Amino acid sequence: MLKFLIIFLGVGWLLGQLIRYFLRTKLAKFAQQVNEAQKEQMRAHQQNARSKDGVHVDFIPKEHQQKRNKDIEGGEYVDYEEVKE
């Protein structure tokens, strides 16, 4: 009876470990697929946004940005004309 109980517990523990291992690998694979699908969706969204807007700037060098900030203080001046109705 003791032999049966030890074997039963050993097999149960082994099956538990195997099930845990396979569930982890399947969940990791599923999470990776979801992550890739999300990235693909973001790429498609960005591609659509770029084609509609025309020019899209991803990066502005710091030197250029600092030079622009020095030149313009208090905002940009925009010339306008009043329209009377």
N, C-alpha and C positions, 0 to 999 in steps of 0.2 A: 504494500500500500504506500509506503514511504517513497519507494522507487517511482511509482506511478505519479505521485504528487510532484516530485522533483523534475521528472521529465515533462510533465504537463506545464509546470511553471517555466521551465527552460524554453519550451517550444512557444509558449505564450509570449514570453519576453522577446524571443527572436522574431516572432511575427510582428510584434509591436514595433520593434526597431526597423524592420523592413518596410512596414507601412509608413512609418514616420519619414523614412528616407525618400520613398517614392512620392509621398505627398509634398515634401519640401521641393523636390526637383520639379514636379509638375506645377506647383505654385510659382516657383521662380521663373519657369518658362512662360507661364501665363502672364506674370507681371512684366516680363520683358516684352512680350507681344503687345500688351496694352501700352507700354511706354513707347514702343516703336510706332504704333498706330497714332498715338497722340502727337509725336514728333512729325509724322507725315501730315497730319491734319494741320499742324501749325505752319509747316512749309507751304502747303497749298493755300492756306489763308494769307500768308505773307506774299506769296506769288500773286494772288488776286489783288491784294492791296497795292502792290507795286505797279501792276499793269494799269490800274485805274488812276492812280495819282500821278503817274509820269515819273518824275525824278524822285529817287529815294536815297538819302544820305545815311549810310551806316556808321561812318566814323568821321569826326572832325578833329584834325590834329590840334594838340594843346597850344602850340605856338600860334596857329592861326586864330584860335578862339581867344587867346590872351590879347593878341594884337587888335582884334575886333572890339573887345571890351574896353581897351584903352582909347580907341578912336571915338566910340559912341558913349557919351555920358548923358544919362537922363532920357534915353530912348532915341528912336529914330525920328527925324523930321520928315513929315509927309506933306507935300504941297497939295493943296486942294482948292477947288472953286466952289462957291456957294451956288446952289441951284434954287431959283425962286419959282414958286409954283403959281 
